[in-house]
Amino acid sequence: MLPGHATSASANTRPGLLLAGWSLIALYAAWSFGLQRSLASVLDPFTRNLLEQALLTVFFVIHALGQWRARELAAYALVCFVISNLFENLSVLYGFPFGGFHHSEATGPRLFNIPWLATPTYMAMGYISWSVAQVLAGRTHRGQWREGVLSAAVVAAFVFTMWDFSNDAVFHTINKAFFYDHPGPWFGVPVSNFAGWLFTTVVIFGAFGAWLARETKRHAPSRDVPGRQFWQQAIAMYAVVALGGIFRNLNGRAFDITLANGDRWHSSDIYAAMTLTTVFTMIFCAVLAAVRATDIPVHVERAD
């Protein structure tokens, strides 16, 4: 513990943010476990994706304001925007770092070669993954942000890439959201895609983490440090995202798929593989983080 005085979580100056966070988690769960399917006949895939990203983005902003200033939130958003768009566009043009690929027209309006909805995905899921990683790395107190920047960035990159690893085969082969120039071994997804995700997210989290550590060293005014419930919200949202993917897999339609390289798969095989992958990556990560979160004080502590 760092020096400070403890106050109850209910006495926190941001109780409304906690309530809003839990409400958004419940709303996102309702969307993932039924509402999205019930609206499939009314809303096109782009609109449904837009609504889902909106829910995650609002959660990200509200939750982030429980630990960051507006300046810090804006810095994180800027880092995500610049680095993700830079590397995604480089891959479309030159094949680095994800491998050569292109998005389908169904993914909506573009920023250069990349759908603009890709940026909220990096920001929202990236933030949720970053928060889960802080619990795993034992960096939930502001004073701890000054150390272990690289290790925390690597852990966060793996936590985020788990989501991609558990979903890209469905997005690529079944949803046809994007296509690879040279399909690879993971149901058509090349190894370069996951290497690119790790590389890109390490750069994002490393750059932001280094800036945040510098800011924390330069400006360390007194403020409330979020207690256990705050971090449990990030873990809960990460788990709901994972469970939503499993729900989608269990209710997917059955059909045969032929890739550009001639490989043939049945959708049920892909759905089953992605379900198992999600359980043994994202769900395990959420369980481990939930266990680690029990070491975080229930009460809020003042950081000096």
N, C-alpha and C positions, 0 to 999 in steps of 0.2 A: 504494500500500500504506500502511496505517496502522501506527504503531509496534507492535512485538510480536515474538514469537519463533515460529519455525515448528517444527512437529512433524509427523511423518508421519501420513497419514490412518489408518493401521493402529493408531497410538498414540492415536487419539481415545478419549475416555472413553465414547463411545456406538457402538462397532462393532456391537453387537447391533441398533441401530436401522437401520443401513444394510442389514444382512442381512435384517431383517424387511421393510424397504421393497422390496427387490428380490424377495423371496418373494411379497409381495402383488401386485406388478406382474405377476409370472408367473401367479399364481392368477387375477387379473382377466383376463389375456389368455386363459387357458384357458376361463374362463367366457364371454368375449365371442366366441371363435372356435370354439365347438362345444358346450360344456357346457350353455349356456343353451337352445340349440335341442334338445338331446337330452332335456332335462327338461321341455320344453313340454307333453308329453302327461301329465305327472305333476303339475306345479305350475301353479297359476293365475297369470295375469299379475301380480296384486298381490304374490304371494309371490316371484316371480322378480324383480320390481322391488325388493322389500325386500332380497333377498339381494345384488343388485347394489349398492344404496346402502350396505349394510353393509360390503361390501368397500372401497368408495371412502372411507367414513367412517373405517374402521380405518386405512387408509393415511394419510388426512389427519391423524389424531391422532398416529400414530407418526412421520410425517415432520415434523410441526410441532414435536414435542418435540426434534427435532434442532437447532432454531434458537431456539425460544421457551421461556420458562418456562411453567409451568402457568397462572400469572396472565394471561400474554399470550394463551395459547390460549383461556382462558375468556372473555377480553375480545372476541376475534375471534368466538367462537361466539355471544356475547350480542348483538353488533352485527348479525351475520347474522340471528339469530332475530328481533330486534325490527324491524329495517328491512324485511326481506323479507316478513314476515307483515303488517306495517302496509300496505305498498304493494300487496301481492297482494289483501288484503281490501278496500282502497280501490277497486281496479279492479273487483272483483266487485260492490261496492255502488254505485259512482259512475262507473266507467269511466276512472279515472286511477290510474296513468300508462300502463297496458298497453292500455287500451281495454276495453270491456265484454266479459266472458267468464265462463264457469262450468266447473267440473270435472265429469267424469262420475262416476257412483257407483262405477265400477270402480277408481278411484284410491284407494279405501280411506277409513279414518277421517279426520275433519276436525278441525282446530283453527279454530273459527269457520267460515269459508267455504272454507278451504284445506286440502288433504290434508296430514297431518303429515309425510308423506314428502318434501314439497317443501323443508322446512327442511334436512334432511341434504344435499339436492342443492345448495342455495345454499352450505352450509358446505364440503362436500368439493370440488365442482367449482370453487367460488369460491376456495378455498385453492390448489388446483392451478393455476388461472389466475393468481392473485396471484403464486405462486412463479415461473411462467414469465415473467410480466411483470417481475419483479425482475431476471431475467437479461437481458431485452431492454433494460431501462432502466439497467443497470449499477449495481444497488443490492444486490449480494450480500454486502456487508460491513456488519456492524451499524452501523458509524460512518456509513455512507452513508444510513441510514434517517432521518437528521435533515433531509435536504434532498430536494427534488424530490417532495414528498408528492403534490401535485395531478397532476403529469405522470405519476407512477407509477400513481395511481388511474385515470386516463383510459386508460392503456395496458392495465391489468388489466381494466378494464371492456370494452374491445374484445376482448381475448383470451377473456373469458368469454362475451360476446355472440356470438362466432363459433360457439361450441358450440350456442347456442340457434338461431342463424340456420341452422345445418346440420341441425337436428333437428325444429324445431317443425312444419314442414309434414307430416312423417311422424306425429308425435304427434297432430296435429290431425285430419288427413284420414283416415289409415289406422288408427292405433291408437285414435282417438276418445277420447283422454284428457281433452280439454277442447274447448269450443266457443265461438266468438266470436259476439257479437250481430250484428256487421256484418263478415262475411268480407271479407278484403282481397286484394291482388294477388299475394302470395307463396303461391300454391297455397291460397288461402283465409285466410292469416295476414295481418292488417292491419299497415301500417307502424307504427302506434302501439305494437304489441307490442315491436318492436325498439328504438324510441325509449324505451319504458318500461324495457327491460332495461338500456340504456346509462345512463339516468338513475338507476335503482335501484342498479346496481352501482357507479357513480361515488360515490354517497352512501355505500354500504357501505365501499368501499375507502378513500374519502377520510376518513371518520370514523375508521376503524380506523387508517389510516396516520398521521393527525394525532395520535391518542392514542399510537401506538407511538413516534412521533418525540419526543413530550413525555416519555414514559417513558425513552427512550434518553438524552435530555439530562439528566434528573434522576438516573437510576440507571445508571451505566456500569461495573459491576464486571467484572473480568477473566473471560473465558469463551472457549471455543473457537469459532472462526468456521467454519462448514461449508465444506469444500473442494469441488472440482469434482464429485465423484461424487454428493454430496448434491443438488446442483441438477440434475444429469443425471437423477436419479430422477423429479423432478417433470415434467421434459420428456418422459421416457419414458412416464409414466402419461398425460399429456395426449395423446401420440401414440397410445397404445394405445386410449384412449377414441375418438379419431377413427377409427382403423382398425376398431374394433369396429362403429362406425356404418356404415362402408363395407361391412363383411362382412354386416351385417344387410340393407342395401339390395340387395346382389347376390343375396341369397337370399330376398327378399320374394316373396310370392305375387301373382299377377296378377289384378286385378279392376277394374271400373269404379267410380268414386266420383262422387256428386252432392252438391254442397254446398248449404247452406241458401239461398244466393242463386241457385241454379240452374246454377252453373258445373259442368261435368263434366270429369273427368280420368281418365286410366288410371294405375293405381298404378306401372307401369313408368316413366312419365314423371316422376313425383314422385321415385321412387328414383334415377333417373339424374341428375336435377337436384341432389338432395341429395348424391349421391356427388361430383359435380363441385365443388359448393360446399365440401364438406369438404376436398377436395384443395387447392383454391386459397385456403382460409382457414386451417383448423386445421393441416393438414399443412405448409403453407408456414410457419406460425408456429412449429411444432415444429422444422422444419429450421433456420430463422433463429436460434431460441434455442439449438439444439445448436451452431451455428457460434459464436455469442456465448459459449457456455459454455467454449469452448477457451481463452478469455482468463482464466478463473478458475483460481487456483493449485490444483494437485493436492493440495498439502499444506494442512493445517489451520493457521490462524494465530491466535495469541492476541490477543484484542481487549482493549485497556487503556483 
